Amino acid sequence: MKSIKNIIISAALCGLFVGCHDLEIPPKNIMSGSDIYNEGGITAYMAALYARLPMEDFNTSNDGNHGGFFNWNCIVWDMLSTGETVNRNNTGIYIPQKGYWSEGYQIIRQCNELIKDLPSYADQMTEVPEWIAEAKFIRAYTYFAMVKRYGGVPIVEEPQEMTGNDEDLWVARSSHEQCIDFILDDLDYAMRYMTSKKTAGRANKFVAAAFKSRVALYAGSVARYGQQMNHSVDGVLLCGLPATKAKDYFQQAYDAAKFVDDGGYKLYEGNSDKEANFREVFMNADKSEESIFVRQYDINNNVHSFDAVYCPPRMTTTYGDRYNVTLDWVELFDGLPLDPATGHLKTTDDDGNYIVYSSEKELFANAEPRLRGSLMLPGETYKGITVDIRSGIIEESIDPSEKIKKFSIDDGKTTTNWNNGPNKNWYNAHVKTSTQNSRDQKDPYVTADGIKLNKNGIDGPANGSNSTLTGFHGVKWINLNWSVAETALHRSTQTWIDIRYAEVLLNRAEAAIELSQNGGANLLQDAMDCINKVRSRAGALLLRSTAELNSNPIQNERGTGINSFVFAPNEGLQVVRVERYKELAFEHKIYWDLRRWFTFDKQIKDYRRRMLAPFMFAKGAKLDPATGNPIGKYIYDTRVCERANNSLTFGNKNYYDKIPDGERKINPLLEQNDQY
């Protein structure tokens, strides 16, 4: 299979990356038809368009010269806003790729030129309909990147003529509905005329269908749940879609997702070990039948720095420590001891005394394999390093059989530190911690036998240290085959999966539930089958009956029961939304889910991220001769993060981004979105 990456490298007309991320498309107006309109020329030209697609991948951040795209410094990502992760550099709400506009219209103009000119070369090129369809896919992809941010944008369907009069280039915003329908029409065309051949990094008719399922699902959700944020100017609904269109959009999403099955894609199940298998979905993206649409990287042309930025500090030569997964996300998974009343990890008995675990591995021994495949867990080895996560040492005079009351209040609000918490006197007398860098602790706790124990885990958490703030490090996307020495900036080349079959299954399931609950055909059995396919691969508990996908309303309040972190209007929709949170985390998907569900301002309101804090007993502790890590008995405290404990609230105006002021100066016909 020839990949689009190799086409980019080999084609003379393709744009070149500058500084690892800066790509230019050859201007069509300085190239003749003979340069472009032949098989080699159009292939290279299209490859350059793919390379500039606004794909939210490894090189997506909040700065740079491309509206937040194509920037290696990925420390800030949208998962900071959704309860998925936090890091010590960025603890607030992040609105991704604000200001992406002019670059999108550059791509759209290039596509329009191709769509206009290609029919004239039908007698010279046999694949003109397919090339037109491919250009329409790229145009649709680019338009959607803007429409999901701004609502209605100017639809420019043909190349604009440069008359010398700026006013001739001014175009008013079309309605949100017109934009969505324009995108869906382009994707329908692509599904009809594109090839079915699979080429890594390049679209085919099934890629177009998968992307259509994403676009139409977004549109259905906005039509059904976004009415309170509708914004009209002079009778044009710029933000918001008619509620009457919801059913049609959900049906289109469902049908498009079903169409993808004809392409032969399936969930990756290459390893019988479900934990390892889930990691391999991302490690083996180029070989997986689950990968539908990807972006590839190459050490000589296009790289990223995900490993250097997101590995735990002692697994990278620089940076590190930015992949701190929250306890709120962890608690969505099966196999953990959860309190049914709160949905929180239950690490104390009914009298409020800590449960003692025989080792650092015991708490997660029965956890859903998909969770274990998403995290670096204490006591497990990655890249040749065994993870050590502890918040402190309980002095040797305390026997693990002693009853110990909880150190903190775990209500999602209280930020009081342990040394001033409800059991502060006991804590201050018997728990030893360090504020030194977790990798360079010079004041170990020494047992009566002379064993020296670091007071905090080498991989965190520790107050003042540059390590995990939450008690967890993520592993999805990390290249575990690399040594520490290889883990450096501008060296990573893992493939990014933009669309994979698991997302398509969940798109189909959600659309089926929406249709079934709102007067459409009963598709709940199909929805259950799709969800169970994802759950079975993940090693999660399977749905037992379609009754679990019911429309019974639920209370939306964090900390009020299992899965209460994820808001939904009813039980059935919460099932599929939780599944998306678990399956698609750290893939730039959940942020846009919360925006299209219009639950962001409620779920992330006065929200403080929570952590898991392990404490090891010094009594009976030993050092593992193979790793140097301490081995002993543990208790676990759950609470709001010790650091990064600020309150987050997603403002409802952020459901639609601000039209860039500079673009409004250039085009005075652009109406600004509400609340800006």
C-alpha positions in Angstrom: 0.0 0.0 0.0 1.5 3.3 -1.1 1.0 5.9 1.6 0.2 9.6 1.2 3.3 10.2 3.3 5.5 8.7 0.6 3.8 10.6 -2.1 4.5 13.8 -0.2 8.2 12.9 0.1 8.7 11.9 -3.5 6.7 14.4 -5.4 8.5 17.4 -6.8 5.5 19.7 -6.7 4.7 18.9 -3.1 5.1 21.7 -0.4 8.0 21.4 2.0 7.9 21.5 5.8 9.9 24.3 7.4 10.9 23.9 11.1 9.0 20.5 11.2 5.6 22.0 10.9 5.3 24.8 8.3 3.7 23.7 5.0 3.0 25.6 1.9 0.9 24.6 -1.1 2.3 25.6 -4.5 0.2 28.5 -5.8 -1.9 27.4 -8.6 -1.9 30.7 -10.3 1.8 30.5 -11.1 1.6 26.9 -12.4 0.3 25.8 -15.8 -2.3 23.2 -16.5 0.4 20.8 -17.8 2.1 21.1 -14.4 -0.9 20.0 -12.4 -3.4 18.2 -14.6 -1.6 14.9 -15.1 -1.5 11.9 -12.8 1.8 12.8 -11.1 1.0 16.5 -10.8 -2.5 16.1 -9.4 -1.3 13.4 -7.0 1.4 15.7 -5.6 -0.8 18.7 -5.5 -3.5 16.8 -3.6 -0.9 15.4 -1.2 0.0 18.9 -0.3 -3.6 19.7 0.4 -3.9 16.7 2.7 -0.8 17.8 4.5 -2.5 21.1 5.3 -5.8 19.7 6.5 -6.7 21.1 9.9 -6.5 17.8 11.6 -6.3 17.9 15.4 -3.3 15.6 15.8 0.0 15.5 17.8 1.0 19.0 16.5 -2.2 20.8 17.7 -1.8 23.4 20.4 -2.9 26.9 21.3 -0.2 28.9 19.5 1.9 29.0 16.3 1.3 30.6 13.0 -1.4 28.3 11.6 -4.4 28.9 13.9 -3.1 26.4 16.4 -2.3 23.6 13.9 1.2 22.4 12.9 2.9 23.4 16.1 5.2 20.9 17.8 4.6 22.4 21.3 1.6 20.4 22.3 1.7 21.1 26.0 -1.7 22.7 25.9 -4.5 20.5 24.5 -8.2 20.5 24.8 -8.3 17.5 27.2 -7.3 20.0 29.9 -10.9 21.4 29.7 -12.9 18.2 29.8 -11.8 16.4 33.0 -9.5 14.0 31.0 -6.1 15.5 32.0 -4.2 18.3 33.7 -0.6 19.4 33.8 1.3 21.8 36.0 1.8 24.3 33.2 -1.8 24.7 32.2 -4.6 24.3 34.7 -7.4 26.4 33.2 -10.0 26.1 30.4 -8.5 25.9 26.9 -10.5 26.7 23.7 -8.6 24.9 20.9 -7.4 26.5 17.7 -9.1 29.9 18.2 -8.8 32.0 15.1 -8.5 29.3 12.5 -9.9 31.1 9.4 -7.7 32.4 6.6 -5.7 29.2 6.3 -8.9 27.3 5.9 -10.0 29.5 3.0 -6.7 29.1 1.3 -7.3 25.3 1.2 -10.9 25.9 0.1 -9.7 28.1 -2.8 -7.2 25.4 -3.9 -10.0 22.8 -3.8 -12.4 25.2 -5.7 -9.8 25.7 -8.4 -9.4 21.9 -8.9 -13.2 21.3 -8.9 -13.6 24.1 -11.6 -10.7 23.1 -13.8 -10.6 19.3 -13.7 -13.6 18.7 -16.0 -11.7 20.3 -18.9 -9.1 17.6 -18.6 -11.5 14.6 -18.7 -10.2 13.5 -22.1 -6.6 13.5 -20.8 -7.1 11.9 -17.3 -9.3 8.9 -16.7 -9.9 9.6 -13.0 -11.3 13.1 -13.1 -14.6 12.3 -11.2 -12.5 10.7 -8.5 -10.2 13.7 -8.2 -13.1 16.1 -8.0 -14.7 13.9 -5.3 -11.4 14.0 -3.4 -11.2 17.7 -3.6 -14.7 17.9 -2.3 -13.8 15.7 0.6 -10.9 18.0 1.5 -13.1 21.1 1.1 -15.8 19.5 3.4 -13.2 18.5 6.0 -11.8 22.1 6.1 -15.2 23.7 6.2 -16.3 21.5 9.1 -13.2 22.6 11.1 -14.5 26.2 10.9 -18.3 25.5 11.1 -18.0 23.5 14.4 -16.1 26.5 15.8 -18.1 29.4 14.5 -21.4 28.2 13.2 -22.3 29.6 9.8 -19.3 30.9 7.8 -19.2 32.3 4.2 -19.7 29.6 1.6 -17.3 30.1 -1.3 -18.1 27.5 -3.8 -16.1 28.8 -6.8 -12.7 30.6 -7.0 -13.2 34.3 -6.5 -11.9 36.6 -9.2 -9.2 39.1 -8.2 -10.7 42.3 -9.7 -8.6 44.8 -7.6 -11.7 45.9 -5.8 -11.7 44.5 -2.2 -15.5 44.7 -2.0 -15.9 42.1 -4.7 -14.3 39.6 -2.3 -16.6 40.3 0.6 -19.0 37.4 1.4 -21.5 37.4 4.2 -21.8 34.4 6.5 -24.3 31.7 5.4 -26.6 30.1 7.9 -25.3 27.3 10.1 -27.8 25.0 8.4 -26.6 26.0 4.9 -23.0 25.3 5.8 -23.8 21.9 7.3 -25.9 20.9 4.3 -23.1 22.1 2.0 -20.6 19.9 3.8 -22.9 16.9 3.7 -23.5 17.4 0.0 -19.8 17.4 -0.7 -19.4 14.2 1.4 -22.3 12.5 -0.5 -20.5 13.3 -3.7 -17.3 11.9 -2.3 -19.0 8.7 -1.2 -20.5 8.3 -4.7 -17.4 9.0 -6.8 -14.3 8.4 -4.7 -12.3 5.2 -5.0 -12.8 2.4 -2.5 -9.0 1.7 -2.6 -7.3 2.1 0.8 -4.2 4.3 0.8 -2.8 5.4 4.2 -3.3 9.1 4.8 -5.6 9.5 1.8 -9.4 9.5 1.8 -11.6 7.0 -0.1 -15.4 6.7 -0.2 -15.5 4.9 3.2 -13.3 7.6 4.8 -15.9 10.2 3.5 -18.7 8.1 5.0 -17.0 7.8 8.3 -16.4 11.6 8.4 -20.0 12.2 7.3 -21.1 10.2 10.3 -19.1 12.6 12.5 -20.5 15.7 10.8 -24.1 14.6 10.8 -24.0 13.4 14.4 -22.6 16.8 15.4 -25.4 18.5 13.4 -28.1 16.3 15.0 -26.9 17.1 18.5 -26.8 20.8 17.8 -30.3 20.8 16.4 -31.6 18.8 19.4 -29.7 20.3 22.3 -28.4 23.7 21.2 -31.5 25.8 20.8 -30.7 28.0 23.8 -27.5 29.2 22.0 -29.2 30.1 18.7 -28.1 33.4 17.3 -29.8 35.1 14.3 -28.9 38.3 12.4 -31.5 39.7 10.0 -33.3 36.4 9.9 -30.2 34.3 9.2 -29.6 31.7 11.9 -25.8 32.0 12.1 -25.4 29.8 15.2 -27.7 26.9 15.7 -29.7 24.4 13.6 -33.5 24.0 13.3 -34.8 21.5 15.8 -36.9 20.0 13.0 -33.7 18.9 11.3 -32.4 16.7 14.2 -34.0 13.5 13.1 -32.8 13.9 9.5 -29.2 14.6 10.6 -29.2 11.6 13.0 -30.5 9.4 10.2 -27.7 10.6 7.9 -25.2 9.8 10.6 -26.6 6.3 11.1 -26.7 5.5 7.4 -23.2 6.8 6.8 -21.8 4.8 9.7 -23.4 1.6 8.3 -22.0 2.4 4.9 -18.5 2.2 6.4 -19.0 -1.5 7.1 -18.7 -2.2 3.3 -15.1 -1.0 3.5 -13.9 -3.9 5.5 -12.8 -2.0 8.5 -13.0 -3.7 11.9 -11.8 -3.3 15.5 -8.1 -4.2 16.1 -7.9 -7.5 17.9 -4.4 -8.6 17.1 -3.4 -9.6 20.7 -5.4 -11.9 23.0 -4.2 -9.8 25.9 -6.9 -7.1 25.9 -4.8 -4.6 27.8 -1.8 -4.9 25.4 -4.3 -5.1 22.5 -5.7 -1.7 23.3 -2.3 -0.1 23.4 -1.5 -1.7 20.1 -4.4 0.1 18.4 -2.3 3.2 18.6 1.2 1.6 18.4 0.2 -0.3 15.2 -1.9 2.4 13.6 -0.3 1.8 10.2 -1.1 -1.9 10.2 -4.5 -1.9 11.8 -7.8 -2.5 10.0 -9.3 -0.2 12.6 -7.5 2.9 11.2 -9.8 4.6 8.7 -8.1 8.0 8.2 -4.6 8.8 9.5 -1.8 11.3 9.3 1.6 9.8 9.0 5.0 11.2 10.1 8.5 10.8 8.8 11.8 11.7 10.5 13.1 13.6 7.5 10.0 15.6 6.7 7.3 15.7 9.4 7.7 14.9 13.0 6.1 15.6 16.4 7.2 15.7 20.0 4.5 13.9 21.9 6.8 11.4 23.6 9.2 14.0 24.8 6.4 16.2 26.2 4.1 13.6 27.6 6.2 10.7 29.0 6.8 10.7 32.7 10.0 12.8 33.4 12.4 9.9 33.8 11.2 8.3 30.5 12.2 11.3 28.4 15.3 13.4 27.8 13.4 16.7 28.2 10.0 18.1 29.3 7.7 15.2 30.3 5.1 15.2 33.0 2.2 16.8 31.0 0.0 13.7 30.8 -1.7 13.6 34.2 -5.0 11.7 33.9 -7.7 12.7 36.4 -9.3 10.3 38.9 -12.7 11.5 37.6 -11.9 9.9 34.2 -10.5 6.7 35.8 -13.7 6.2 37.8 -15.7 5.7 34.6 -14.2 2.2 34.2 -15.4 -1.2 35.2 -13.6 -3.4 37.7 -12.8 -0.8 40.3 -14.3 -0.6 43.8 -16.7 2.3 43.4 -19.1 3.7 45.9 -22.6 3.4 44.3 -23.8 6.5 46.1 -21.0 8.8 44.7 -19.4 6.9 41.9 -16.1 7.7 43.6 -13.3 5.1 44.2 -14.1 3.5 47.6 -10.8 3.2 49.4 -12.3 3.4 52.9 -14.6 1.0 54.8 -18.1 1.9 56.0 -16.6 3.5 59.1 -14.4 5.8 57.1 -11.1 3.9 57.8 -8.7 3.2 55.0 -8.7 -0.2 53.3 -5.2 -1.6 53.3 -3.9 -3.1 50.0 -1.1 -5.7 50.0 0.8 -4.0 47.1 0.7 -1.1 44.7 -0.9 -3.3 42.1 -3.8 -4.7 44.0 -6.2 -1.8 43.6 -6.1 -2.1 39.8 -5.8 -5.9 39.5 -9.4 -6.3 38.3 -9.7 -3.0 36.4 -11.1 -3.0 32.9 -8.2 -3.9 30.5 -8.9 -0.7 28.4 -8.2 1.4 31.5 -5.0 -0.5 32.1 -4.1 -0.1 28.5 -4.6 3.7 28.8 -2.5 4.4 31.9 1.0 3.7 33.3 0.1 2.0 36.5 2.2 1.7 39.7 4.4 -1.3 39.8 4.1 -2.0 36.1 7.1 -1.6 33.7 7.2 0.6 30.6 10.2 1.5 28.5 12.3 -0.6 30.9 11.2 1.6 33.9 8.9 0.4 36.7 6.5 3.1 37.7 6.7 4.4 41.3 3.8 6.6 42.5 3.4 7.5 46.1 2.4 10.6 48.0 4.2 9.7 51.2 5.4 7.1 53.7 3.6 6.1 56.9 6.2 5.8 59.6 7.4 2.4 60.8 5.7 2.7 64.2 2.3 2.3 62.6 1.2 -1.3 61.8 -0.9 -1.8 58.7 -3.5 -3.4 60.8 -4.2 -0.1 62.6 -7.4 1.7 61.8 -6.7 5.0 60.1 -9.3 7.6 59.4 -9.5 9.4 56.0 -7.1 12.3 55.7 -9.3 14.5 53.4 -12.8 15.4 52.4 -13.6 14.0 48.9 -16.5 16.2 47.8 -15.1 17.6 44.6 -14.9 21.0 46.3 -12.7 21.0 49.4 -9.0 21.8 48.7 -7.7 21.7 52.2 -4.3 19.9 52.4 -3.8 16.8 54.4 -1.8 18.6 57.1 -4.9 20.7 57.8 -7.6 18.1 57.0 -10.0 16.2 59.2 -7.3 13.8 60.4 -4.5 16.3 60.5 -3.1 15.4 63.9 -2.5 11.8 62.9 -1.3 12.7 59.5 1.2 15.3 60.8 2.5 12.9 63.4 2.9 9.8 61.3 3.1 10.6 57.5 6.4 11.6 56.0 6.6 13.5 52.6 9.1 15.5 50.6 8.9 18.7 48.6 12.1 17.9 46.7 12.1 16.9 43.1 10.7 13.4 43.1 13.7 12.1 41.1 16.3 13.7 43.4 15.2 13.1 46.9 18.0 13.6 49.4 16.1 13.0 52.7 14.9 9.3 52.5 13.0 7.7 55.4 15.3 5.1 57.0 13.8 2.0 58.6 15.1 0.3 61.7 16.8 -2.2 59.4 18.5 0.6 57.6 16.4 0.4 54.5 16.2 3.8 52.8 12.8 4.6 51.3 12.1 7.7 49.2 9.2 9.5 50.9 7.5 10.2 47.6 7.3 8.1 44.5 9.9 8.8 41.9 7.1 9.3 39.4 5.1 11.5 41.8 2.9 12.9 43.1 4.8 15.3 45.3 4.1 18.9 46.2 6.6 21.1 44.4 7.8 18.3 42.1 7.6 18.2 38.3 5.7 15.0 38.2 2.1 13.8 38.1 -0.5 16.0 39.8 -3.2 13.3 39.8 -1.5 10.1 40.7 -1.7 8.9 37.1 0.4 9.0 33.9 -1.3 8.4 30.5 0.1 5.9 28.0 -2.1 6.1 24.9 0.0 7.2 21.9 3.3 6.8 23.8 5.9 4.9 21.9 6.9 2.2 24.3 9.5 0.7 22.0 11.8 3.7 22.5 14.6 4.0 25.0 14.8 7.0 27.2 17.8 8.3 25.1 15.6 8.2 21.9 12.8 10.1 23.5 13.7 13.7 22.5 12.0 16.7 20.9 11.3 16.6 17.2 11.9 12.9 16.9 8.5 11.2 17.3 6.9 9.6 14.2 4.0 7.6 15.5 1.0 7.8 13.1 -2.0 9.9 14.3 -5.5 8.2 13.8 -8.0 10.8 13.0 -10.9 8.4 12.4 -11.0 4.9 13.6 -13.7 2.2 13.4 -14.5 2.3 17.1 -15.6 6.0 16.7 -17.8 5.0 13.8 -19.4 2.3 15.8 -20.1 4.7 18.6 -21.4 7.3 16.2 -23.8 4.7 14.8 -24.9 3.7 18.3 -25.6 7.2 19.4 -27.5 8.1 16.3 -29.5 4.9 16.7 -30.4 5.7 20.3 -31.4 9.3 19.4 -33.6 8.0 16.6 -35.2 5.3 18.7 -36.0 7.6 21.6 -37.5 10.3 19.4 -40.1 8.6 17.2 -37.8 6.9 14.7 -37.4 3.2 14.0 -36.4 1.0 16.9 -32.7 0.6 16.4 -31.8 -0.1 20.0 -30.7 -3.7 19.3 -28.2 -2.3 16.7 -27.0 0.3 19.1 -26.5 -2.3 21.8 -24.6 -4.5 19.4 -22.3 -1.6 18.3 -21.6 -0.6 21.9 -20.9 -4.3 22.9 -18.4 -4.7 20.1 -16.4 -1.8 21.6 -16.9 -3.1 25.1 -16.0 -6.7 24.3 -12.7 -5.6 22.7 -12.0 -3.4 25.7 -12.7 -6.1 28.2 -15.6 -4.2 29.7 -18.9 -5.4 31.0 -21.4 -6.0 28.2 -24.9 -4.5 28.0 -27.3 -7.3 28.8 -30.4 -5.8 27.2 -31.7 -2.9 25.2 -33.6 -1.8 28.3 -30.3 -0.3 29.5 -30.7 2.2 26.6 -33.9 3.6 27.9 -35.1 7.2 27.9 -35.5 7.5 31.7 -34.4 11.0 32.8 -31.4 11.1 35.1 -30.1 13.6 37.7 -27.0 15.4 36.4 -24.7 16.2 39.3 -21.2 15.1 39.8 -20.5 12.7 42.7 -24.1 11.4 42.9 -23.6 7.9 41.5 -21.7 5.6 39.1 -20.8 7.6 35.9 -22.3 10.8 37.3 -19.3 12.7 36.0 -20.8 12.5 32.5 -24.0 14.4 31.9 -26.8 13.3 29.7 -30.6 13.8 29.4 -31.4 10.1 30.1 -29.9 6.7 31.0 -29.5 5.4 27.5 -27.7 8.4 26.2 -25.5 8.4 29.2 -24.4 4.8 28.4 -23.1 5.8 25.0 -21.6 9.1 26.2 -19.6 7.3 28.9 -18.4 4.8 26.3 -17.1 7.7 24.2 -15.4 9.2 27.2 -13.6 5.9 27.8 -12.8 4.8 24.3 -12.0 8.2 22.6 -10.2 10.0 25.5 -7.0 11.8 24.6 -8.0 11.9 20.9 -9.4 15.4 20.6 -12.9 14.0 20.5 -14.4 14.6 23.9 -14.1 18.4 23.8 -16.2 18.5 20.7 -18.7 16.0 22.2 -19.3 18.3 25.2 -19.8 21.2 22.8 -22.3 19.4 20.6 -24.2 17.9 23.6 -24.3 21.4 25.1 -23.5 20.0 28.5 -20.1 21.6 28.8 -21.2 24.6 30.8 -23.0 22.3 33.3 -20.6 19.4 33.6 -17.5 21.6 33.8 -19.0 24.2 36.2 -17.1 24.9 39.5 -15.2 21.7 38.7 -12.0 20.8 40.5 -10.0 17.9 39.2 -9.4 15.0 41.6 -6.4 12.8 42.3 -5.5 9.4 43.8 -2.8 9.6 46.4 -1.1 6.4 47.5 0.6 6.1 50.9 3.0 3.2 51.7 3.6 1.7 55.1 7.3 1.7 56.1 6.6 -1.2 58.4 7.4 -4.4 56.4 8.6 -2.4 53.3 11.5 -3.7 51.2 13.3 -2.6 48.1 12.8 -4.6 44.9 16.4 -5.6 44.0 15.5 -5.5 40.3 14.0 -2.0 40.1 15.1 -0.2 43.3 11.4 0.6 44.0 10.0 0.0 47.5 7.5 -2.9 48.0 5.0 -2.7 50.8 1.4 -2.3 51.8 -0.7 0.7 50.8 -3.6 2.9 51.5 -5.2 5.3 49.0 -6.7 8.7 49.5 -9.0 10.3 47.0 -9.5 14.1 46.9 -9.3 17.3 44.9 -5.8 17.6 43.5 -3.2 18.9 45.9 -2.0 21.2 43.2 -3.9 22.4 40.1 -7.0 22.5 42.4 -8.5 25.6 40.8 -12.1 25.7 39.9 -13.0 25.4 36.2 -16.1 26.7 34.5 -16.8 26.6 30.8 -18.6 29.8 29.8 -21.6 29.2 27.6 -20.4 31.8 25.1 -17.7 29.3 24.2 -20.1 27.0 22.4 -19.3 29.2 19.5 -15.9 30.9 18.9 -15.3 34.5 18.3 -14.9 35.5 14.6 -11.3 36.9 14.4 -11.3 40.7 14.5 -8.8 40.8 11.7 -11.0 38.9 9.4 -13.9 41.3 10.1 -11.7 44.2 9.2 -10.9 42.6 5.9 -14.6 41.5 5.3 -17.0 44.0 6.9 -20.0 41.7 6.0 -18.9 39.2 8.7 -21.3 39.4 11.6 -19.8 38.7 15.0 -21.1 35.8 17.2 -23.2 36.5 20.2 -21.5 37.5 23.6 -18.3 38.8 21.9 
